[in-house]
Amino acid sequence: MNARNKRKKELLERRLEEYYAAESKILRSQSYSLGSRQLTRADLSDVQKKIKELEAALDALETCGTAKRRTCRAVPMD
């Protein structure tokens, strides 16, 4: 894995951890109020969808370049 892919992997992992934390907060309380103010967290299904997308992107990045490639050469003949 080259330096660019390592950096991208680190960023995706960090972002995924943030989404896991957000999911945990949403599961504990979707909304709450303090006096006259009310806070409503993001939609759980949207957060879970993004988690799946990030996990898929990480999987794709980790398997990038691991597949064996087969080449052959064709020489045209008259």
C-alpha positions, 0 to 999 in steps of 0.5 A: 500500500502506497503512502497516499492509500495509507493516508486515505485509509487512516482518514476513512478509519477516523471518519468511521469511528466518528460515525460509530460514536454518532450512532451510539449517541443516537441509540442512547437518545434521539432527542432531548430538551433543556428548558426551551431548547431542543436538540434532535440528533441525525437520522439513525438510518442515514448514519447506519447507511454511511457506516456501511459505505465507509466499511465498504470503502475500507474493504475495497482499499485494503483489497486494492492490488491484492488480486492476481492479474493475468496477462497474455500477449497476442502476436498477429500473424498473416 
